[in-house]
Amino acid sequence: MKKIIGLTLGITCLAAAMGAQASTSAQLVVRGTITPAACNLSLAGSGIIDYGTIRSGELSQTAFNPRKELSTALSVNCGNTPARFGLTFTDLQAGSKVTGVLGAGFSEAQNFGLGTVGTRRTGGYSITLKDLRAAGTTLSPIMRIGSGAWQNSDGKVAQLPSQYSWRNSTTVAPASITQLTATVAVQAVINKAQDLDLSRDVAIDGRATLVLSYL
């Protein structure tokens, strides 16, 4: 009995000694939450540019037919938190554009399609960013291709991977702002009448997606 008791007491004492050892490590936990800027992008009139009804007799048979420039208002509101952001434009009718329809001064990357009727392509249109402002301050447009360097822009918009932003100083870099207002100017150019099926209505159906990205 004594041996058994002695063994039991010995184990108890060992456990107590282990429990009394000093701790030689501790864990440091660093926590927090980074909240991205919450900027809201909107286009006036649901972003619809409406050329209404165009009479076929108005169209040239052998030349492209530019229409008047129409526009809508663009706004971005980031609340009270300044943010650097940019816009990209994706042509949802890229397969329908008519090569060369915009004429001199525009590249094919700046040519957005107006859809097709049957196999006939309706035309193309250009997009230009104008009147860029933030809290009353005039901004200058800048652009880059993909992840390339920023450069000054004339506001004429090319499709993705081109990205557009704005500067408020001589440094060619996106400005950190809380709100943006701008004009999105659109000019449609209808295809030559001889290349359209004018035996039926020809819908003008250009569609593009604008995406805001934080920089």
Beta strands, then each sheet from edge to edge (+ up, - down):
strand 1: 40-43
strand 2: 65-77
strand 3: 85-91
strand 4: 112-113
strand 5: 116-117
strand 6: 120-121
strand 7: 123-134
strand 8: 137-138
strand 9: 140-145
strand 10: 151-152
strand 11: 162-167
strand 12: 179-190
strand 13: 208-214
sheet 1: 1+ 2- 12+ 7- 4+
sheet 2: 1+ 2- 12+ 7- 8+
sheet 3: 10+ 9- 11+ 3- 13+
sheet 4: 5+ 6-
end
